[in-house]
Amino acid sequence: MPHAERAITIARPVSDVFAFVADGENGMQWRSGVLDLKRESGQGVGEVYRQGVKGPRGRRIAADYRITRYEPGGSLAFEAIAGPVRPTGSYRFESEGTGTRLTFTLDAQLSGLKRLFMGGMVQRSMDGEMGSLDALKRVLEGQGS
């Protein structure tokens, strides 16, 4: 089962980091694999975002998602609702001095032929999402992208 987890410290208060990450449309500023992203409906738990991400040879793959946990200043979780792989993910926000320790986790359940043929590609994609935390830190700390 592909899995990725990473923690990073951002020199901004938890409330700022949570608000920025919870607004999914901000993903265009720090997630390089996202081609398009728009909130479709809801707010908080049940909120749905339509997004397209870069797939093989740069083609667009639907990767829409729904918020499954929304605890301001604490945690945020989501599940993919479109696309060939439907990962789940979560963000945990913790105060660390005057900053925020953000832990991001992704998991994907693959079985049978999907695991055999797509497991490595899915793991690389998830590892790439972990790398996007560096861009998030730059954006939130005012260093651009």
N, C-alpha and C positions, 0 to 999 in steps of 0.2 A: 504494500500500500504506500503510494507516494506521500511523504510527509516533509514539511519544512517548518522551522521555527527560528525566530531571531528576535533579539531585544536590542534596543538602541535608546540612548538618553538624549533628549531634546531639551535645550535651554529655554523652555517656555512652560508656563503653568499647565497643569492637567486640564483645566477647563478650556484653555485655548487649543490644545492638541486634540482633545476629544471633539470639540465643535468643528474643527477643520476636517478631521478624518470622517466624522459622522455625516458631513455633507458630501455624499458620494461624488457630486459633480466636480469637486475639487481634485478628484483623482487625475484629471487631465493635466494637472500641474506637476504631478510627481510620479505617476505610473507610466513609464515610457511605452509599454506594450498596449496601451489603450488608444484606440482609434477614434471612438466616439462614446459619449456617456451622457445620459439624461435621466433625471428622475421622472418616472412615469406616474406613480401614485403613492398615496399613503404618507405617513410620517411616523418615525419611530419604528416599533415592531410592526412588520408587515409592509414597510416601505419597499417599493420595487424600483430598481434602476435598469434601464435598457443600455447595454454596452456592447461594443464590438472591440475585439482584441486582435492583435496581429497573429495570424496563424502561419502555417508553412507557406513559404514563398511570398510572405507579406499579405496573403489574402485575409479578408475579414472573417472572423468567427464570432458568432453570437455567444455572449457570455453574460447574459442578464442575471441579476441576483436580487434576493429579497433579504431584508434585515430580519434576523430571528431573535436577537437580544439587543436591547438598547438601554443601558444603565449609565446615564450621564456621569462622567468622571470616573467610571469604573470599568465597564466593558461594552464591547460592541461585537456582534457576531452576524454572520451571513451565510446563505446557501445559494449556490448557483442554481438557476432554474431554466437555463437554456444552454445549448452547446453539447458537444460530444462527451465532455467530461463535466461532472457536476460536483466540484469541490465544496467543502465547507471551510470557513475561516473565522478567526476571532482576533480581536485586538484587546489587550489588557493595558490599562492606564494606571500607573502608580506614581505618587509623588516621590521625587528623589531630590532632596534639597529644595532649591527654587525651580527645579526642572521637572521633567516627566520621563519616567522609564516606560517605554512602549514595547510590549511584547506582541508579536504578530505570529500566528500559527495558521497553517494551511494543511488540510488533509483531503485526499481523494480516494474513494473506494473504486477500485478497478477489479474486474473479475474476468476469468477466462481469456479470450483472445484480446480483449482490450488491455489487460494487464501485460500480456506477452508483447503486443505490437505497439502499445502507446505508453507503457510505464516509464521508459527512459525519457521520452519527450515531455511527458507530464511533469516528471521530477525536475527537469531542466527549466521548464516554465515556472514552476513553483519557486525554484531557487532564484530565478530572475525577479520574481515579485519580492522576495526577501531583500534583494539588492536595491529595490526602489525606496527602501526606508532611508537610504543615504540622501536621496533627492528630497524626500519629505523633510528631513532634518534641515537641509540647505534652505528650502522654501520657508519653513517656519522660523528659522533663525535669521531670515532676511538676507541670505547670501545668494539669492537667485537660484537658477537651476543649471 
